[in-house]
Amino acid sequence: MSSDPRVLVVTNMWPRPERPAFGSFVASQVEALRAAGAHVQVHVIAGDRHASAYVRDIPLIRRLAHGADVVHAHFGLAGWTASWQPLPLVVSFCGTDLLGLTGLRRGRHLTSRVTVTLSHWAARRAAAIICKSENLRQALPRIPDRSRAVILPNGVDLQRFTPGDQREARTRLGLPLEARFALFPYGAARLEKRPSLAQAAVERAVLVHPSLRLLQVDGAPPGAMPDYYRAADCLLLTSAYEGSPNTVKEALACGLPVVSVDVGDVRHWLGAVHPTAICTDDADDLARGLDHVLTAGHRVDPTVLRPELDAQRSVERLLAIYKSVSGASRRRS
């Protein structure tokens, strides 16, 4: 592989007009790879619209792979589709592809089981496995796959996600200056994020902080998110499942305190800064966490986290993975 790798990115998550935040972390990584000199072509599997796309797109991906050095798939299902071509395959596992979902209607639960099974297949076929957090690596069923998996969370664009003036951000967003806001950056349909638990926690915290509101943001364009982080008083995360939630890292980069359940790798990020709170899956405990950060009354200093948060660091490690798997493939041929 040359110093400027040719990469085919295969993903089932990519921003589009009606879902501008869908897969924005994949798009950001592609931008960073291109800025680093990589030649990246992207193929988006429209699996959320038609499940048959995961099978239908296999021949097309095989043709597109002819012009690449390595194929990088984001999410296990995309990895399964991309595994039917001859180039070295890198698969990034993101969360529910390995963890699955529970507490769903029968049809969705079956879909979740199929997703996990095909993700396991993709892991076996992959030349390199990337997990966003340790809990995802531990979810791989085969010891050989766990031993070779690399933990590589998505980085943050530290040029965009920076601390800023709260009043100015609220003015730009049209939010009242006198209220206090717990930001919940997911829509009501995202049941795995447990919006009802977030709402219940805020309703309890309002008894101590009467001006507190839940600021539920659904479908905001990625370019607006730094202002939402600057405008809020804390981020509230109540997810049942996570790998390495980007919203936590983006919030911290903007100096926003975080109140979260103990999920994914959140404890790692919150351990080095304050005020933050790790809580149980209980509305009263989350309300106490909200009280803790709101009473502290100051922002997080993200300085200590910046080197680890920096997207450039993730890209450098990713380029090294591409070089490694491509070199191994040439040695075998």
TIPA-150454 format. One record per residue (C-alpha): residue number from 1; x, y, z. Coordinates in Angstrom, 3 decimals, always signed. Layout:
<marlums>
> NUM; X; Y; Z $
...
</marlums>
This chain:
<marlums>
> 1; +0.000; +0.000; +0.000 $
> 2; +1.295; +3.468; -0.869 $
> 3; +1.714; +6.200; +1.711 $
> 4; -1.674; +7.529; +0.552 $
> 5; -3.993; +4.529; +0.991 $
> 6; -7.006; +3.876; -1.187 $
> 7; -9.894; +3.005; +1.095 $
> 8; -13.408; +1.857; +0.310 $
> 9; -15.646; +2.772; +3.238 $
> 10; -18.831; +0.711; +3.467 $
> 11; -21.444; +1.926; +5.927 $
> 12; -25.144; +1.696; +6.662 $
> 13; -25.008; +5.052; +8.494 $
> 14; -24.554; +8.310; +6.590 $
> 15; -26.143; +11.766; +6.921 $
> 16; -28.949; +12.668; +4.559 $
> 17; -31.375; +15.629; +4.476 $
> 18; -34.114; +13.980; +6.520 $
> 19; -31.590; +12.482; +8.986 $
> 20; -28.668; +14.933; +9.127 $
> 21; -27.105; +13.414; +12.240 $
> 22; -27.368; +9.778; +11.102 $
> 23; -23.829; +8.428; +10.908 $
> 24; -22.281; +11.873; +11.221 $
> 25; -19.364; +10.317; +13.111 $
> 26; -18.596; +8.153; +10.059 $
> 27; -18.732; +11.188; +7.767 $
> 28; -16.421; +13.091; +10.119 $
> 29; -13.910; +10.246; +10.108 $
> 30; -13.976; +10.110; +6.319 $
> 31; -13.296; +13.856; +6.170 $
> 32; -10.372; +13.455; +8.571 $
> 33; -8.931; +10.556; +6.548 $
> 34; -9.114; +12.585; +3.350 $
> 35; -7.462; +15.532; +5.084 $
> 36; -4.649; +13.149; +6.066 $
> 37; -4.100; +12.211; +2.414 $
> 38; -6.106; +8.992; +2.110 $
> 39; -8.150; +8.425; -1.042 $
> 40; -11.562; +7.433; +0.295 $
> 41; -14.580; +6.227; -1.649 $
> 42; -17.813; +5.754; +0.290 $
> 43; -20.577; +3.268; -0.397 $
> 44; -23.723; +3.659; +1.698 $
> 45; -25.956; +0.624; +2.200 $
> 46; -29.550; +1.829; +2.529 $
> 47; -30.303; -0.894; +5.044 $
> 48; -32.603; +1.237; +7.192 $
> 49; -34.887; +1.606; +4.179 $
> 50; -34.612; -1.879; +2.644 $
> 51; -33.035; -4.783; +4.538 $
> 52; -32.495; -6.544; +1.203 $
> 53; -29.795; -3.956; +0.435 $
> 54; -27.337; -5.898; +2.591 $
> 55; -27.479; -8.769; +0.087 $
> 56; -28.232; -6.764; -3.054 $
> 57; -25.144; -4.535; -2.654 $
> 58; -22.616; -7.399; -2.438 $
> 59; -21.812; -7.480; -6.207 $
> 60; -21.463; -3.692; -6.330 $
> 61; -19.061; -3.669; -3.386 $
> 62; -16.995; -6.375; -5.058 $
> 63; -16.663; -4.147; -8.146 $
> 64; -15.847; -1.022; -6.127 $
> 65; -13.177; -2.876; -4.162 $
> 66; -11.062; -3.345; -7.306 $
> 67; -9.823; +0.224; -7.003 $
> 68; -8.918; +0.079; -3.302 $
> 69; -6.206; -1.238; -0.995 $
> 70; -8.487; -1.967; +1.943 $
> 71; -12.205; -2.004; +2.746 $
> 72; -13.382; -0.454; +6.012 $
> 73; -16.923; -1.289; +7.114 $
> 74; -18.758; +0.595; +9.842 $
> 75; -21.287; -1.499; +11.835 $
> 76; -21.461; -5.269; +11.841 $
> 77; -24.138; -5.645; +9.184 $
> 78; -22.145; -3.514; +6.773 $
> 79; -19.153; -5.676; +7.687 $
> 80; -21.038; -8.812; +6.706 $
> 81; -21.929; -7.313; +3.316 $
> 82; -18.357; -6.120; +2.774 $
> 83; -16.869; -9.495; +3.746 $
> 84; -17.743; -11.024; +0.363 $
> 85; -14.954; -9.238; -1.499 $
> 86; -11.266; -10.275; -1.663 $
> 87; -9.476; -7.244; -0.153 $
> 88; -8.392; -6.956; +3.500 $
> 89; -11.435; -5.992; +5.563 $
> 90; -11.476; -3.733; +8.616 $
> 91; -14.724; -3.744; +10.612 $
> 92; -15.628; -1.099; +13.181 $
> 93; -18.230; -2.331; +15.670 $
> 94; -20.319; +0.470; +17.103 $
> 95; -22.702; -0.887; +19.762 $
> 96; -25.924; -2.769; +19.100 $
> 97; -24.258; -4.776; +16.339 $
> 98; -22.497; -6.747; +19.107 $
> 99; -24.604; -5.942; +22.167 $
> 100; -28.002; -6.474; +20.562 $
> 101; -31.251; -5.100; +21.887 $
> 102; -33.651; -6.496; +24.465 $
> 103; -37.142; -5.561; +25.580 $
> 104; -38.374; -5.139; +22.001 $
> 105; -41.334; -6.360; +20.017 $
> 106; -40.835; -9.893; +18.730 $
> 107; -40.047; -8.813; +15.170 $
> 108; -37.414; -6.287; +16.205 $
> 109; -35.910; -8.717; +18.697 $
> 110; -35.467; -11.266; +15.895 $
> 111; -33.848; -8.592; +13.727 $
> 112; -31.470; -7.789; +16.562 $
> 113; -30.454; -11.460; +16.909 $
> 114; -29.785; -11.694; +13.174 $
> 115; -27.700; -8.504; +13.344 $
> 116; -25.537; -9.901; +16.147 $
> 117; -25.081; -13.240; +14.380 $
> 118; -23.995; -11.613; +11.120 $
> 119; -21.704; -9.271; +13.054 $
> 120; -19.971; -12.301; +14.570 $
> 121; -19.500; -13.630; +11.042 $
> 122; -17.998; -10.308; +9.941 $
> 123; -15.567; -10.380; +12.869 $
> 124; -14.311; -13.841; +11.848 $
> 125; -13.776; -12.695; +8.253 $
> 126; -12.130; -9.373; +9.122 $
> 127; -8.398; -8.789; +8.834 $
> 128; -8.709; -6.208; +11.631 $
> 129; -11.405; -5.608; +14.232 $
> 130; -12.064; -2.204; +15.779 $
> 131; -14.282; -1.875; +18.845 $
> 132; -15.307; +1.517; +20.179 $
> 133; -15.039; +0.385; +23.801 $
> 134; -13.976; -2.525; +26.014 $
> 135; -17.533; -3.764; +26.549 $
> 136; -17.846; -4.259; +22.798 $
> 137; -14.606; -6.215; +22.647 $
> 138; -15.832; -8.457; +25.461 $
> 139; -19.054; -9.062; +23.514 $
> 140; -17.129; -10.839; +20.745 $
> 141; -17.817; -14.553; +21.348 $
> 142; -14.497; -15.961; +20.073 $
> 143; -11.344; -15.577; +22.148 $
> 144; -9.125; -15.136; +19.038 $
> 145; -11.315; -12.266; +17.863 $
> 146; -11.260; -10.599; +21.265 $
> 147; -7.477; -10.911; +21.486 $
> 148; -6.862; -9.183; +18.149 $
> 149; -9.547; -6.509; +18.460 $
> 150; -8.315; -2.939; +18.869 $
> 151; -10.180; -0.421; +21.016 $
> 152; -10.353; +2.792; +19.023 $
> 153; -13.118; +5.271; +19.922 $
> 154; -14.104; +7.906; +17.413 $
> 155; -12.299; +11.149; +17.990 $
> 156; -13.734; +14.654; +18.096 $
> 157; -13.056; +17.556; +15.745 $
> 158; -11.495; +19.906; +18.286 $
> 159; -11.682; +22.792; +15.831 $
> 160; -15.496; +22.649; +15.934 $
> 161; -16.244; +21.303; +19.395 $
> 162; -14.816; +23.959; +21.682 $
> 163; -16.048; +25.851; +24.752 $
> 164; -17.981; +29.024; +23.989 $
> 165; -20.234; +31.698; +25.425 $
> 166; -23.505; +30.243; +26.714 $
> 167; -25.585; +33.393; +26.210 $
> 168; -24.421; +33.807; +22.631 $
> 169; -25.170; +30.153; +21.852 $
> 170; -28.668; +30.446; +23.327 $
> 171; -29.325; +33.589; +21.339 $
> 172; -28.334; +31.840; +18.114 $
> 173; -30.594; +28.890; +18.950 $
> 174; -33.495; +31.023; +20.166 $
> 175; -33.431; +29.559; +23.684 $
> 176; -34.439; +31.547; +26.770 $
> 177; -31.532; +32.936; +28.773 $
> 178; -33.077; +32.449; +32.212 $
> 179; -33.819; +28.688; +32.036 $
> 180; -31.477; +25.827; +32.834 $
> 181; -31.236; +23.003; +30.325 $
> 182; -30.345; +19.323; +30.535 $
> 183; -29.522; +18.389; +26.960 $
> 184; -30.868; +15.061; +25.663 $
> 185; -29.712; +14.764; +22.025 $
> 186; -32.081; +11.999; +20.898 $
> 187; -35.643; +11.765; +19.650 $
> 188; -38.549; +10.047; +21.349 $
> 189; -38.372; +7.157; +18.881 $
> 190; -34.894; +6.151; +20.097 $
> 191; -36.215; +3.778; +22.740 $
> 192; -32.756; +2.362; +23.490 $
> 193; -31.784; +5.856; +24.692 $
> 194; -34.669; +5.696; +27.220 $
> 195; -36.132; +9.196; +26.795 $
> 196; -38.814; +8.432; +29.383 $
> 197; -36.102; +7.847; +32.003 $
> 198; -34.474; +11.167; +31.093 $
> 199; -37.817; +12.931; +31.410 $
> 200; -38.524; +11.315; +34.779 $
> 201; -35.099; +12.343; +36.099 $
> 202; -35.640; +15.960; +35.097 $
> 203; -39.141; +16.000; +36.618 $
> 204; -37.623; +14.978; +39.946 $
> 205; -34.719; +17.426; +39.682 $
> 206; -37.151; +20.270; +38.996 $
> 207; -38.252; +20.014; +42.629 $
> 208; -34.825; +21.393; +43.584 $
> 209; -34.076; +23.382; +40.418 $
> 210; -37.428; +24.848; +39.285 $
> 211; -36.035; +26.457; +36.111 $
> 212; -34.619; +23.174; +34.784 $
> 213; -35.947; +21.865; +31.470 $
> 214; -35.178; +18.821; +29.350 $
> 215; -33.804; +20.082; +26.042 $
> 216; -34.575; +17.231; +23.652 $
> 217; -32.824; +17.700; +20.309 $
> 218; -33.782; +15.419; +17.446 $
> 219; -32.344; +15.672; +13.970 $
> 220; -30.308; +18.837; +14.420 $
> 221; -27.632; +19.218; +11.747 $
> 222; -24.161; +18.340; +13.047 $
> 223; -23.032; +21.917; +12.498 $
> 224; -25.508; +23.124; +15.130 $
> 225; -24.475; +20.694; +17.851 $
> 226; -21.547; +22.733; +19.271 $
> 227; -23.995; +25.529; +20.069 $
> 228; -26.368; +23.111; +21.792 $
> 229; -23.518; +21.872; +23.986 $
> 230; -22.522; +25.452; +24.793 $
> 231; -26.118; +26.507; +25.455 $
> 232; -26.982; +23.668; +27.861 $
> 233; -26.087; +23.364; +31.545 $
> 234; -25.414; +19.618; +31.370 $
> 235; -25.757; +16.595; +29.118 $
> 236; -28.057; +13.804; +30.294 $
> 237; -27.377; +10.277; +28.991 $
> 238; -29.749; +7.450; +29.970 $
> 239; -28.983; +4.880; +27.244 $
> 240; -29.537; +1.195; +27.827 $
> 241; -26.741; +0.350; +25.377 $
> 242; -23.676; +2.235; +24.172 $
> 243; -20.213; +1.609; +22.848 $
> 244; -18.359; +4.906; +23.024 $
> 245; -21.067; +7.590; +22.723 $
> 246; -19.790; +10.482; +20.649 $
> 247; -22.190; +12.893; +22.286 $
> 248; -20.379; +12.511; +25.622 $
> 249; -16.994; +13.270; +24.061 $
> 250; -18.356; +16.202; +22.074 $
> 251; -20.039; +17.625; +25.179 $
> 252; -16.860; +17.373; +27.243 $
> 253; -14.830; +18.992; +24.454 $
> 254; -17.256; +21.928; +24.666 $
> 255; -16.885; +22.066; +28.447 $
> 256; -20.370; +20.717; +29.194 $
> 257; -20.814; +18.703; +32.422 $
> 258; -22.258; +15.213; +31.904 $
> 259; -24.727; +13.180; +33.966 $
> 260; -24.873; +9.601; +32.729 $
> 261; -25.736; +6.046; +33.557 $
> 262; -22.746; +3.695; +33.680 $
> 263; -22.784; +2.561; +30.060 $
> 264; -20.154; +1.896; +27.409 $
> 265; -16.915; +3.749; +28.082 $
> 266; -18.556; +6.770; +29.726 $
> 267; -16.834; +6.144; +33.053 $
> 268; -13.456; +6.430; +31.339 $
> 269; -14.182; +9.899; +29.973 $
> 270; -15.903; +11.282; +33.053 $
> 271; -13.270; +10.077; +35.504 $
> 272; -10.758; +12.801; +34.652 $
> 273; -12.995; +15.900; +34.830 $
> 274; -15.605; +17.535; +37.054 $
> 275; -18.377; +18.299; +37.657 $
> 276; -19.801; +15.065; +36.265 $
> 277; -21.938; +12.243; +37.673 $
> 278; -22.193; +8.500; +37.012 $
> 279; -25.576; +7.223; +38.179 $
> 280; -27.630; +4.063; +38.336 $
> 281; -30.590; +3.383; +36.038 $
> 282; -32.894; +5.088; +38.518 $
> 283; -34.666; +8.407; +38.012 $
> 284; -34.080; +9.533; +41.610 $
> 285; -30.356; +8.797; +41.392 $
> 286; -30.126; +10.612; +38.060 $
> 287; -31.933; +13.565; +39.643 $
> 288; -29.287; +13.620; +42.367 $
> 289; -26.632; +13.620; +39.653 $
> 290; -28.338; +16.569; +37.973 $
> 291; -28.449; +18.375; +41.308 $
> 292; -24.728; +17.724; +41.807 $
> 293; -23.592; +19.277; +38.523 $
> 294; -26.114; +22.127; +38.582 $
> 295; -25.183; +23.069; +42.144 $
> 296; -21.486; +23.047; +41.210 $
> 297; -22.388; +25.768; +38.740 $
> 298; -19.320; +25.671; +36.516 $
> 299; -18.213; +24.125; +33.255 $
> 300; -15.806; +21.250; +32.658 $
> 301; -12.207; +22.055; +31.762 $
> 302; -11.527; +19.747; +28.796 $
> 303; -7.797; +20.495; +28.605 $
> 304; -6.690; +17.202; +30.154 $
> 305; -8.848; +15.214; +27.708 $
> 306; -7.943; +17.024; +24.502 $
> 307; -5.027; +14.768; +23.434 $
> 308; -7.167; +11.645; +23.804 $
> 309; -10.268; +13.238; +22.265 $
> 310; -8.489; +14.555; +19.185 $
> 311; -9.813; +12.988; +15.978 $
> 312; -6.358; +13.299; +14.438 $
> 313; -5.025; +10.753; +16.938 $
> 314; -7.705; +8.261; +15.884 $
> 315; -6.935; +8.809; +12.207 $
> 316; -3.224; +8.151; +12.722 $
> 317; -3.993; +4.846; +14.427 $
> 318; -6.483; +3.964; +11.698 $
> 319; -3.943; +4.619; +8.944 $
> 320; -1.512; +2.327; +10.767 $
> 321; -4.167; -0.415; +10.820 $
> 322; -4.758; -0.018; +7.077 $
> 323; -1.026; -0.304; +6.421 $
> 324; -0.722; -3.378; +8.631 $
> 325; -3.554; -5.383; +7.067 $
> 326; -2.611; -4.397; +3.526 $
> 327; +1.010; -5.413; +4.112 $
> 328; -0.028; -8.745; +5.597 $
> 329; -2.244; -9.392; +2.584 $
> 330; +0.627; -8.763; +0.159 $
> 331; +2.920; -11.089; +2.113 $
> 332; +0.359; -13.908; +1.881 $
> 333; -0.213; -13.454; -1.875 $
</marlums>
